[in-house]
């Protein structure tokens, strides 16, 4: 299946470079570009791309606000891949909170960018697992635990679903979780789908964020 991509960056040379790199992939189609967040939101609403490659720092409506607007649209299936200059940029914390599905450094290779788009499109795993786990742990540490409502939502999960959610928050892929729990990978996929539906979450990244912010998993801890 062809992945339809929208590229949002205020630097024309980067937009063009990303377009060429991604457009050269047989399974990726760059359907549009945008030079700021406001245009990205408008084009995303018009074209419903599978993935938006979003720069964080843009004039006017920045990447965080654009991500929030796109991710909050009812029924949207568009995933957001954030591009950032620094792996621990404070803006990335807010982008993940706003609904981004992952992030990638701007100095990544064309192959890494294309694979990141594929990963985000299928929602299979966190991007750059070690860096992403550090980010999630950091903003979980600096923000209050979600409290009773989150606890009630966690209680809706079965014991095995809670265990799978914990592993997702630790950055494991479906295959890795399957090996740890000694079950079929398809079984893990089914559990993840049920977790997302029960908790009202968009994808694995948001599930990992929820696990930390609800206190199910603690930074540096192994969870229950």
Steps between C-alpha positions, in 0.01 A plus 500: 500500500630845410557735796374851428723762660473874567823687577487813718817708541563873476828450314445458129821307439412245766145459367643432157767263630251301708261486205770361271623247757155369586362527147774266380357220716266265312255478791487872593315779321561862603155651443579857612734729692431786742721788609342554843270338752184672386547379144584152629171484691303618196669257261464211747127568526468522123713198403487271809858373457616189682801681649599862551875559527488804728773747594458624856623856465307695240374860500139573592336168579790279606530125465365430849177692450462360148544149640239567767247625243556211260504229767188630673277486190227239556565181307840606367745222412782735408820431696754771581877446472685786669834621367730660754858623517572375853397161638406648838346821372238610756261564213493129423339430839212727409473355150454148640240630744326675211459172313818436302573133435877530499797716421818496295812714496542726198847362433359151438576340167248471220467127570431571868240763411319265263501218755377740771205593278421131453523428873271788591255411222450147630520596869714194563774637726641813657761686301855508634395291802774607741456872432123477500496316833722773647259765375193322634668440835603865521161655438338238723740609774423868454121471471249387763364147491167498318318393817180315573347515152810339353490236773143415409598463136788268593259286703306435179795298370549131562815381672659394173404829332662689788813293456507570126449874561793497739722343235381749238600783737844342528539538124465137398361403159224242457758234414707580808193497726397166351840352585490635857146377568544179298193559284437545128576841349145515363371457856703801612365702208146412607573605859646833385191571290273431797712720727475793259122461471440467874718799588389713205855545371624554146812284482785331686681823575193644671458172688857526628442862606182394682683218681755744641262783579252270672771358722468149357867521404749724678810660343785260554264234629384175348130542567279240668 
